[in-house]
Amino acid sequence: MNTTDYINIENLTFWYRGLPEPAIRGVDLTVAKGEFACIVGPSGCGKSTLLNILSGLFTPQDGRVAIDGKTYFEDGKRATSDLPPCGYVFQDARLLPWRTVKQNIALALKAAGIPEGTWDETVRSHLRMLRLEAYENAWPLNLSGGQRARIAIARALAVQPAFILMDEPFSTLDEVTGRFLRSELLDLWERTGATIVFVTHSLREAVYLSDHIYLMTAGPGEIFDQHTIELSRPRKYEDPRITEIEGRLVETVLERWGYYEDETPT
């Protein structure tokens, strides 16, 4: 393992009980500390399964997962119960509608073992970071989809995570809101130095956001290619260089995912 690797995955395989083949098979992946990594693959290829293993929700049947030099999964079992804290942002914001914004974030702080005496300031500071401090007593159902997505990001950052997992957090938003939040996310990432693993179906989103892109096959999911995005930051979403890189990646995945040139993956 390279000493600069923060997340190191080797030969990872996971089966869901009763299915004839694994969800992911033989996955190798490394993410450096402070890096923004994107995982792209077709529906059902095991992207979310991979995030669930990194979060500690699932235990793989084979392979090894190490974070910051410490092994957490190996040979089909959990090597230690002391997994590092991670922030997890899902496709749906998963805010409890009967609790206010502040109360939703406080629940995450409680689960993470953050001292209760710090909750008020922690909630306010992270909402302030996302320019949402005026909404701490709002009910989630009264907020827009973009506001709920930003609150989910604030909640993920508030638990003092070792790294952040994001599972298509902007896929349900309109294009304009999605572009705004991608820009907001990059600003937060650069200010906090967070290590982010981001799952998406969108190659353009991946090129815009990431340092490295990992491409997965259709299930059983395997990493079949890795691309380094060498565009300087800050980036513009409409930059023709992003379009050019996206086009090359589309050609790569169309062939590997089994689509013809006149078909578009869903």
Secondary structure, 3 states (H helix, E strand, C coil): CCCCEEEEEEEEEECCCCCCCCCEEEEEEEEECCCEEEEECCCCCCHHHHHHHHHCCCCCCEEEEEECCEEEEECCEECCCCCCCEEEECCCCCCCCCCCHHHHHHHHHHHCCCCHHHHHHHHHHHHHHCCCHHHCCCCHHHCCHHHHHHHHHHHHHHCCCCEEEEECCCCCCCHHHHHHHHHHHHHHHHHHCCCEEEEECCHHHHHHHCCEEEEECCCCECEEEEEECCCCCCCCCCCHHHHHHHHHHHHHHHHHCCCCCCCCCC
